[in-house]
Every structure is written in C-alpha cells, then in structure tokens.
Amino acid sequence: MSLIAAALKPRSILVATDFSEASEKALHYSLALARFYGSKFCLAHVVSSLGLTMAGPGAIAACEEAVSREAADLKNSLIQTGAFTGIPHKFIVRQGELWPELREIIRQESADLLVVGTHGRHSIAKLFFGSIAEQIFRQADCPVLTFGPHTDGRSWFGMSSTHRTFLFATDFGPASLHGLPHAIAAANQFGAKLAFLSIVPAAPSSTGERLTAWQADARRRTLQRLAELADDAGLDTRPELYAEFKSRRPVREQILETADKLRADLIIMGLHDSAYTGVISHLDLATTYEVVCDANCPVLTVSCHSGYALRPQTTEVTASPWSEADVIRSHGFGVKW
C-alpha cells in the first residue's frame, strides 16, 4: 500500500483567493490543514488581465496596488490573531491570466494541495467559473480541495467526534480510481468512515420479472466490485458500500443525496479526462462541477494528472460474499460492515 502511504500528505498547501467570502472559508480550513499536516502555507491572488488590458496599464497598476494592500492587511490580521503561529507562510500577488499564473505558482511552490472557494454556478466569480474551472480541475498537478457556497462550518479535523464520514464516488474507471488512494489516506488520517458509492447504469427496456432479475444481478455485481476495492483498502474503520440505480434525475443529485443522508464531511472524486473513452462515465467534468457547487461539504477532486491510481481486481468473482439481508437497505442498496 505504498501508493496510499504517499497520498494526501501535503508538504505545501496553496490557497487561491479573490478575498471574497467564499475564499475566506477556504482560507480558514487551509490554515487548519496546514497546522494538522505541518505544511507550508501559501496564499496566492492573480490580478486577472481580463477586462483591464483595454483600460490601459494605469488600471492594471491601480488594481495590483489595491490587491497588494488587501493582501498585506489580511496577512497582518492573521499574524495578529496567531493564525500563522508555527506555520511557514507566504503571500503571492501576480498579474496575468488566472490559470497559467496559478499553475506556475503551483510548480514554483511545489504545492501538493490546491484549495479554492467557489461562489457557485449562478454568480460571476472572479476566481472559479466556466473554462477556468475546467482548467483547474483537469490540469492541476495536485489534488484540488474546493469549498462551495453551501459548505457548512463543520470541520473534519481537530474534532473529538468519532463520527466523521467521507464519501468516495466511483464508476470503476481508471481515472475515477485516481481518487481512491487519497480517499483511503484521508479516512485513515482523520479516523473517518469511508463510504463507497457507485451509480448503476439505467436498466434496459424491460419490465416485470426480467427487470427485477436484471436489477438484482446489477446490484450484486456493483456491490461485489465495491467490496473488492474496500477489501484492498486497508482501512482503519469499517466502510459502507452503496449502489444506487441511475434514474431520470441528474447523477449529481444522487451523489449529493447520498452525501446528505450520510452527513458526509468530505466528498472525494477522481476526475475523468475529456479523452476518456472507457466504460460509461457518470463522473464527467459537468457532474463534478455541479457536485462542487451544490455540496454541503468540501469536495476533493483528483485528476489523471495527479494522484496515484489503484487498479481494480481483474479476476472475476462469481459468488457474492454478501447475503440479501446484508445488502438491502431502506434507502438504496448498501453494505455496512
């Protein structure tokens, strides 16, 4: 399990901020994470050239000066409150195109974790929207931890509670499984229960006994595959396994509904590349972005450019280790060890 041992141990945490309320939430969580891991903390703001170039160099210079003052005020405030005590820290302000500049900062600071706050889909966000979201999700060389507008104030580190729950959503594709080592590592590091979720593709056009038989077989096979992942995980806390049938509702609603039922403290998702052509995927960029924007907890995304992939077992298991009594639950189907 050397892959898991290497996962999610950030030596350098980078927080991208636009000094908004959404970014403030990400900032405070990041400081707590830096303290937990003993990481270096770096806060970065990019003064976007979008819209300022036409206004001339004077407008760009004035904006940079204002942002530098705001960054200095924030830094002084954090120092005075003791938030930086014992944490190596650095503030960076640059001007240019957001993602190219941010990507360069990630490389220069050797960031192992990028933390961002998003305003959501229905507002004009300076930091995180549209094509920028796609670039960050797909091209970041490190995992991305995102705090959406609905993220509540619960912290899943530094708590005495033993009821933390992390949700790992997968479709068993290789890109999806890039997130698994981080999910396992996080669950063990924070003493959380890890819940595995997979959305079963829609049933073929059939009714009656044929449909019932198909659903039973699909459920068994999906839980079998989830059980194989869980068996190999080396988790300190017993996991839960969930197989939900795809319905007419968007997949993100099913993921979020499961997260809400479990009161999940963190959602982990491996992100598929646009060139991915394997089995049918429900974890594409659009679904991931919608989960990020609507989740009540932070979301950790791991792209194929970052992380360590665990491959599923290739040996076919013909008999399910679970009985029907074990797998039937009142809401969806799941296994609780």
C-alpha positions in Angstrom: 0.0 0.0 0.0 2.9 2.3 -0.7 0.6 4.3 -3.0 -1.7 5.1 -0.2 1.2 6.0 2.1 2.3 8.6 -0.4 -1.1 10.1 -1.0 -2.5 13.2 0.7 0.5 14.2 2.8 0.8 17.8 1.6 4.1 19.5 2.4 2.9 22.7 0.7 -0.7 23.9 0.6 -1.6 26.6 -1.9 -4.8 28.7 -1.4 -6.1 30.6 -4.4 -8.1 33.6 -3.2 -10.1 36.5 -4.5 -10.6 37.9 -1.0 -14.3 37.1 -1.1 -16.5 35.4 1.5 -16.2 32.1 -0.4 -12.4 32.3 -0.4 -12.4 33.2 3.4 -14.0 29.8 4.2 -11.3 28.0 2.2 -8.6 30.1 3.9 -9.5 29.1 7.4 -9.9 25.4 6.5 -6.5 25.6 4.8 -4.8 27.0 7.8 -6.2 24.2 10.0 -5.0 21.7 7.4 -1.5 23.2 7.3 -1.3 23.0 11.1 -2.5 19.4 11.0 0.0 18.3 8.4 2.8 20.6 9.4 2.7 22.0 5.9 4.0 25.2 4.4 1.1 27.6 3.7 1.0 29.8 0.6 -1.8 32.2 -0.4 -2.0 33.4 -4.0 -4.1 36.0 -5.8 -3.9 36.6 -9.5 -5.0 40.0 -10.8 -6.7 38.9 -14.0 -5.8 40.9 -17.1 -9.3 40.1 -18.4 -11.1 43.5 -18.8 -8.2 45.5 -17.5 -6.0 45.4 -20.6 -8.3 47.5 -22.6 -8.4 50.0 -19.8 -4.7 50.6 -20.0 -1.6 50.0 -17.9 -2.8 52.5 -15.3 -5.8 50.5 -14.5 -3.8 47.3 -14.1 -1.3 49.0 -11.8 -4.0 50.5 -9.7 -5.7 47.2 -9.3 -2.4 45.5 -8.4 -1.7 48.1 -5.8 -5.2 47.7 -4.3 -4.9 43.9 -4.2 -1.4 44.1 -2.6 -2.8 46.4 0.2 -5.7 43.9 0.8 -3.2 41.0 0.9 -1.0 42.9 3.4 -4.0 43.7 5.6 -5.1 40.1 5.6 -1.6 38.9 6.4 -1.2 41.3 9.3 -4.6 40.3 10.6 -3.7 36.6 10.6 -0.4 37.3 12.2 -2.0 39.3 15.0 -4.6 36.6 15.7 -1.9 34.0 15.9 -3.3 32.0 12.9 0.2 31.7 11.5 1.9 30.6 14.7 4.2 27.7 13.8 3.2 27.7 10.1 5.7 28.8 7.5 3.7 31.1 5.2 4.0 33.2 2.1 1.7 35.6 0.2 1.9 36.0 -3.6 0.2 38.6 -5.8 0.6 38.4 -9.6 -0.9 39.8 -12.7 -1.9 37.9 -15.8 -4.2 35.1 -17.0 -5.5 33.3 -14.0 -4.8 29.6 -14.7 -1.4 29.9 -16.4 -0.2 32.1 -13.5 -1.7 29.8 -10.9 -0.3 26.7 -12.5 3.2 28.3 -12.4 2.8 29.2 -8.7 1.8 25.6 -8.0 5.0 24.4 -9.7 7.3 27.0 -8.1 6.0 26.4 -4.6 5.8 22.6 -5.1 2.2 22.6 -3.9 0.8 19.2 -3.0 -2.7 20.5 -2.5 -4.6 23.4 -4.1 -7.5 24.9 -2.1 -10.1 27.1 -3.7 -13.5 28.6 -2.8 -16.2 28.9 -5.4 -19.2 31.3 -5.5 -21.4 28.7 -7.3 -22.8 28.4 -10.7 -25.2 31.3 -10.6 -22.9 34.2 -9.9 -20.0 35.8 -11.7 -17.0 34.5 -9.8 -13.6 36.2 -10.2 -11.7 33.1 -9.2 -13.6 30.0 -10.3 -16.0 29.7 -13.2 -16.6 28.2 -16.6 -13.4 27.4 -18.6 -11.2 28.3 -15.6 -13.0 25.7 -13.5 -12.3 23.1 -16.3 -8.6 24.1 -16.5 -8.1 23.9 -12.7 -9.9 20.5 -12.4 -8.3 18.9 -15.4 -4.8 20.3 -15.5 -3.8 20.8 -11.8 -0.8 18.6 -11.0 -2.1 18.1 -7.4 -5.4 17.3 -5.8 -7.9 20.2 -5.6 -10.0 20.8 -2.4 -13.0 23.0 -3.2 -15.3 24.8 -0.8 -18.6 25.7 -2.4 -21.1 28.3 -1.3 -23.2 25.7 0.7 -20.3 24.2 2.6 -21.2 24.3 6.3 -18.9 25.1 9.2 -18.3 21.6 10.3 -14.6 20.7 10.4 -13.4 17.2 9.9 -10.1 17.7 11.5 -9.2 18.6 15.1 -12.6 17.2 16.2 -13.0 14.8 19.1 -16.0 13.2 17.4 -15.6 9.7 16.0 -18.5 10.1 13.6 -16.7 11.6 10.5 -17.8 10.2 7.2 -16.1 10.6 3.8 -17.9 9.6 0.6 -15.9 8.3 -2.4 -17.9 8.2 -5.6 -16.6 6.0 -8.4 -17.7 4.4 -11.7 -14.7 2.0 -11.6 -13.0 3.7 -14.5 -9.2 4.2 -14.2 -9.4 7.9 -14.0 -12.1 7.7 -11.3 -9.8 5.4 -9.3 -7.1 8.0 -9.2 -9.0 9.5 -6.2 -9.1 6.2 -4.2 -5.7 6.4 -2.6 -6.4 9.9 -1.4 -9.8 8.8 -0.1 -8.3 5.9 1.8 -5.4 8.0 3.2 -7.8 10.8 4.3 -10.1 8.4 6.0 -7.3 6.8 7.9 -5.6 10.0 8.8 -8.8 11.6 10.2 -10.4 8.4 11.6 -13.3 8.7 9.3 -15.6 6.0 8.0 -15.3 5.8 4.2 -18.5 5.2 2.2 -18.1 3.9 -1.4 -20.8 4.9 -3.9 -21.4 3.8 -7.4 -24.3 4.7 -9.7 -25.5 1.7 -11.6 -26.4 2.5 -15.3 -30.1 2.6 -16.2 -31.9 -0.7 -16.7 -32.6 -1.9 -20.2 -36.2 -1.6 -21.5 -37.8 -4.5 -19.7 -40.5 -5.0 -17.1 -41.7 -7.5 -14.6 -39.5 -10.4 -13.6 -36.9 -9.7 -16.2 -36.3 -6.2 -14.8 -36.3 -7.5 -11.3 -33.7 -10.1 -12.2 -31.6 -7.6 -14.1 -31.6 -5.2 -11.1 -30.7 -7.9 -8.6 -27.7 -9.0 -10.8 -26.6 -5.5 -11.5 -26.8 -4.6 -7.8 -24.8 -7.8 -6.8 -22.1 -7.1 -9.4 -21.7 -3.5 -8.3 -21.5 -4.3 -4.6 -19.0 -7.0 -5.5 -16.7 -4.6 -7.2 -17.1 -2.1 -4.4 -16.3 -4.8 -1.9 -13.1 -5.7 -3.8 -12.0 -2.1 -3.6 -12.8 -1.9 0.1 -11.1 -5.3 0.9 -7.9 -4.0 -0.6 -8.1 -0.6 1.0 -6.5 -1.3 4.4 -9.0 1.0 6.1 -8.8 1.5 9.9 -12.6 2.0 10.1 -15.2 -0.3 8.6 -16.6 1.1 5.3 -20.0 1.2 3.9 -20.9 0.3 0.3 -23.7 1.9 -1.7 -25.1 1.0 -5.2 -27.7 3.4 -6.5 -29.6 2.8 -9.7 -29.4 5.7 -12.2 -32.7 7.4 -12.5 -34.1 10.3 -14.6 -32.6 12.7 -12.0 -29.0 14.0 -12.7 -26.3 11.9 -11.2 -25.0 14.8 -9.1 -28.4 14.8 -7.3 -27.9 11.1 -6.4 -24.4 11.8 -5.2 -25.4 14.8 -3.1 -28.5 13.0 -1.7 -26.3 10.1 -0.5 -23.8 12.6 0.9 -26.6 14.4 2.8 -28.1 11.1 4.1 -24.7 10.2 5.5 -23.9 13.7 6.7 -20.7 13.4 4.8 -17.8 15.6 5.9 -15.9 15.3 2.6 -16.6 14.0 -0.9 -13.8 12.5 -3.0 -14.0 12.1 -6.7 -11.5 11.0 -9.4 -11.9 13.2 -12.4 -12.1 11.8 -16.0 -10.2 13.4 -18.7 -12.1 14.6 -21.8 -10.3 11.9 -23.9 -11.6 9.2 -21.6 -13.3 6.5 -23.7 -13.7 3.6 -21.3 -16.9 2.4 -19.7 -19.9 4.8 -19.5 -18.9 7.5 -17.1 -21.2 9.5 -14.8 -18.3 11.4 -13.2 -17.5 13.8 -16.0 -16.5 17.4 -15.6 -20.1 18.8 -15.6 -21.2 16.4 -12.9 -18.1 17.1 -10.8 -18.5 20.8 -11.1 -22.2 20.6 -10.1 -21.4 18.5 -7.1 -18.7 21.0 -6.0 -21.2 23.9 -6.4 -24.1 22.3 -4.5 -22.4 20.2 -1.9 -22.8 20.9 1.8 -19.2 19.8 2.5 -15.9 20.3 0.8 -15.1 18.2 -2.3 -11.6 16.8 -3.1 -11.0 16.1 -6.8 -8.1 14.2 -8.2 -7.4 14.4 -11.9 -5.5 11.9 -14.1 -2.6 14.4 -13.9 -2.2 14.0 -10.2 -2.5 11.3 -7.6 -1.8 7.6 -7.6 -4.1 5.1 -9.4 -5.2 1.9 -7.9 -6.4 -0.6 -10.4 -9.5 -2.8 -9.8 -9.2 -6.5 -9.5 -9.2 -8.2 -12.9 -10.2 -11.6 -11.5 -14.0 -12.2 -11.9 -15.7 -13.1 -8.7 -18.7 -15.4 -9.4 -20.2 -15.6 -5.9 -21.2 -12.6 -3.8 -19.8 -12.6 -0.3 -22.9 -10.8 0.9 -26.3 -12.1 1.7 -29.5 -10.5 0.5 -30.2 -9.5 4.1 -26.9 -7.7 4.2 -27.3 -5.7 1.1 -30.9 -4.4 1.2 -31.3 -1.0 3.0 -34.3 1.2 3.2 -32.8 3.9 1.0 -31.0 2.4 -2.0 -28.8 -0.6 -1.6 -25.7 -0.8 0.6 -23.4 -3.0 2.6 -22.4 -2.0 6.1 -19.5 -3.9 7.5 
